[in-house]
């Protein structure tokens, strides 16, 4: 679905490259998590998937990004937006219409779809995001979690095959965070949408991502399944990445020779602790 080949990018006027010789692939239906400290290049990478870089944000762009076979150098942002939907961390930056219904309809109207198709898509997008019944609400009056789900609904209405989310829960309270993360899981597992998620909630990525890549100062330094990534807890900590609590405890027990592996989820850790107490 996505193929990144030797990608490097430097913003106009910048001294350093934000991305440096990055290569990886994302399979159709896969859930890819992206981890990295602030300034590691995560957001810049997200902007290359739908062509905003290099078409709208210019700089020194090297290498290639292919989305469903389309080279993002050649395909327009409008063409790519039908395949890749992008959701940013601040929903207020994406919401500008007077009602929830109008917000979801905006992009559909720009595509020139007929009225009945627009209505069907609005209904589907609001129902799947849990916003059904709020069609006439003024978006600024919504809660943080509802705003972010509305931003996702506006993108989903375009029926993208890939959903890229750049820290969508960073400004949400625990309830809103749980609502958005549950929705992302549903979209991937039940709707088959390919997910690329930048997220600091490492517990969530440990449990639900199929694969994780780790960026450090623009370089791809790790790639693998969540258990493979979090087994290197000490290295992740050096990179400024928060470690799941269960993995922290597992790593400490591993250092003391009490466990063979550190990358355990909550249930596995409890089971291991019970076994240690019995022994």
C-alpha positions in Angstrom: 0.0 0.0 0.0 2.9 2.4 0.8 6.5 2.0 -0.3 9.1 4.5 0.9 12.5 4.3 -0.9 15.6 6.2 0.2 13.5 9.1 1.4 15.3 12.3 2.5 13.8 15.7 3.1 15.1 19.1 4.2 12.8 22.1 4.7 13.7 25.2 2.7 16.1 27.3 4.8 16.9 24.4 7.2 20.4 23.3 7.9 19.7 19.7 8.7 17.6 17.1 6.9 14.4 16.2 8.8 14.4 12.7 7.1 17.5 10.8 6.1 17.6 7.9 3.7 14.4 6.2 5.0 13.0 3.0 3.4 10.1 0.8 4.5 6.8 -0.7 3.3 3.3 -0.8 4.7 1.1 -3.7 3.6 -2.6 -3.3 2.8 -4.7 -3.6 6.0 -1.6 -3.3 8.2 -1.5 -1.2 11.4 1.9 0.6 11.5 2.9 2.5 14.6 5.5 5.3 14.4 7.5 6.2 17.5 10.2 8.8 18.1 11.1 11.7 20.4 10.1 15.3 19.5 12.0 16.4 16.4 12.6 12.9 15.1 10.8 13.5 11.9 7.5 11.8 12.5 5.2 14.6 11.4 7.3 15.3 8.4 7.1 11.7 7.3 3.3 11.7 7.7 3.1 14.7 5.3 4.9 12.7 2.6 2.2 10.1 2.4 -0.5 12.3 0.7 1.9 14.5 -1.2 1.7 17.6 0.9 5.5 17.1 0.9 6.8 17.8 -1.8 3.8 19.6 -3.5 2.6 22.1 -0.9 5.6 22.2 1.5 8.7 22.5 -0.6 12.3 21.7 0.2 15.0 19.3 -0.9 13.1 16.1 -1.5 15.1 13.0 -2.4 14.0 9.4 -3.0 10.5 8.3 -3.6 7.2 7.5 -1.9 4.7 5.3 -3.6 1.1 5.0 -2.5 -0.9 2.2 -4.1 1.6 2.4 -7.0 1.3 6.1 -7.4 4.6 8.1 -7.1 3.8 11.1 -4.8 6.1 13.2 -6.9 3.8 12.8 -9.9 0.3 12.4 -8.4 -1.4 15.5 -7.0 -2.5 16.0 -3.4 -6.1 15.9 -4.6 -5.6 12.5 -6.3 -3.7 11.1 -3.3 -6.4 12.3 -0.8 -8.8 9.7 -2.3 -6.4 7.0 -1.1 -4.8 8.5 2.0 -6.6 10.4 4.7 -4.6 12.6 7.1 -5.7 13.5 10.6 -3.6 16.0 12.6 -3.1 16.3 16.3 -5.1 19.5 16.7 -8.7 18.9 15.4 -9.4 22.7 15.6 -7.0 23.1 12.7 -9.1 20.9 10.5 -12.7 22.1 11.5 -14.1 25.2 10.0 -17.8 24.7 9.0 -20.9 25.7 11.0 -22.3 22.3 11.7 -21.1 18.7 12.1 -23.0 17.7 9.0 -21.5 20.5 6.9 -18.0 19.6 8.1 -18.3 16.0 6.7 -20.0 17.2 3.5 -17.4 19.8 2.6 -14.9 17.5 0.9 -17.6 15.4 -0.6 -19.2 18.4 -2.3 -15.8 19.4 -3.7 -15.6 16.0 -5.3 -18.9 16.7 -7.1 -20.7 13.7 -5.7 -24.5 13.7 -6.1 -26.7 14.6 -3.1 -27.8 11.1 -2.3 -24.3 9.7 -2.2 -23.2 12.6 0.0 -26.0 11.9 2.4 -25.1 8.2 2.5 -21.5 8.9 3.2 -22.3 11.5 5.9 -24.6 9.0 7.7 -22.0 6.2 7.5 -19.1 8.4 8.7 -21.0 9.8 11.6 -22.4 6.5 12.6 -19.0 4.7 12.6 -17.4 7.5 14.6 -20.2 7.6 17.2 -21.4 11.1 16.2 -24.8 10.1 14.9 -27.4 12.6 16.2 -25.0 15.5 16.4 -25.4 16.6 12.8 -26.6 20.1 13.6 -24.1 20.8 16.4 -21.7 23.7 16.1 -18.2 21.9 16.0 -16.5 24.3 18.6 -19.2 23.2 21.1 -18.1 19.5 20.9 -15.7 17.9 23.4 -12.1 17.3 22.5 -12.7 13.7 21.7 -15.8 14.5 19.6 -13.9 17.1 17.7 -11.1 14.6 16.9 -13.7 12.0 15.9 -15.4 14.6 13.6 -12.0 15.3 12.0 -11.7 11.5 11.4 -15.3 11.3 10.1 -14.5 14.1 7.6 -11.6 12.1 6.2 -13.4 8.7 6.4 -16.3 10.1 4.2 -13.8 10.2 1.3 -13.5 6.4 1.7 -9.7 6.4 1.9 -7.8 3.0 2.0 -5.1 4.4 4.3 -5.7 6.6 7.4 -2.6 8.5 8.7 -3.0 10.0 12.1 -0.3 12.3 13.6 -0.6 12.2 17.4 -4.4 12.4 17.3 -4.8 12.0 21.1 -2.1 14.3 22.3 -4.6 17.1 23.3 -7.3 14.9 24.7 -8.4 13.9 28.2 -8.4 10.2 29.1 -12.0 9.7 28.0 -11.5 11.4 24.7 -8.2 9.5 24.2 -10.0 6.1 24.8 -12.8 7.0 22.4 -10.4 7.9 19.5 -8.1 4.9 20.1 -11.0 2.5 20.2 -12.3 4.0 16.9 -8.8 3.5 15.3 -8.8 -0.1 16.3 -12.3 -0.6 14.9 -11.4 1.0 11.6 -8.4 -1.3 11.2 -9.7 -4.6 12.5 -13.4 -4.4 11.3 -13.2 -2.1 8.3 -9.8 -3.2 7.0 -8.4 0.3 6.7 -4.6 0.5 6.6 -3.5 2.6 9.7 -0.3 4.6 10.1 -0.4 6.1 13.6 2.0 8.4 15.4 1.2 7.9 19.0 2.9 8.4 22.4 0.6 5.9 24.1 3.0 3.1 23.8 0.7 0.7 25.7 -1.8 1.0 22.9 0.8 0.4 20.2 2.2 -2.6 22.1 -1.3 -4.2 22.1 -2.7 -3.3 18.7 0.0 -2.3 16.2 1.1 -5.0 13.7 4.5 -3.4 13.3 6.4 -0.4 14.6 9.1 1.8 13.2 11.2 4.1 15.4 12.7 7.4 14.2 15.7 9.2 15.8 16.8 12.6 14.4 15.4 11.8 11.0 16.8 8.3 10.7 14.9 5.0 10.9 16.7 3.2 13.7 14.3 0.3 14.5 11.6 -1.7 12.6 9.7 -4.8 13.7 6.8 -6.3 15.6 5.9 -4.5 18.9 7.4 -7.3 21.1 10.7 -7.0 19.2 10.8 -3.3 19.5 9.9 -3.1 23.2 12.3 -5.9 24.1 14.9 -3.2 23.6 13.5 -1.1 26.4 16.8 0.4 27.5 17.6 1.7 23.9 14.1 3.1 23.5 14.5 5.0 26.8 17.8 6.4 25.5 15.9 7.7 22.5 13.4 9.5 24.8 10.5 7.1 24.1 8.2 6.3 27.0 8.1 2.6 27.9 4.8 0.8 28.8 4.7 0.2 32.6 4.4 -3.6 32.1 7.6 -3.6 29.9 9.4 -1.4 32.5 8.7 -3.9 35.2 9.5 -6.8 32.9 12.8 -5.2 31.9 13.8 -4.8 35.6 12.9 -8.4 36.3 14.9 -9.5 33.2 18.0 -7.6 34.4 17.8 -9.5 37.7 17.6 -12.8 35.9 14.0 -13.5 36.9 12.5 -13.3 33.4 13.7 -14.3 30.0 11.8 -11.5 28.1 10.9 -7.9 29.1 8.2 -7.2 26.5 5.1 -8.4 28.4 1.6 -6.9 28.4 -0.4 -6.4 31.6 -1.9 -9.9 31.6 1.3 -11.6 30.8 3.2 -9.7 33.5 0.6 -10.6 36.2 0.9 -14.3 35.1 4.7 -14.1 35.3 4.6 -12.4 38.8 2.2 -15.1 40.1 4.6 -17.8 38.8 7.6 -16.1 40.5 5.7 -15.8 43.8 4.9 -19.5 43.7 8.5 -20.4 43.0 
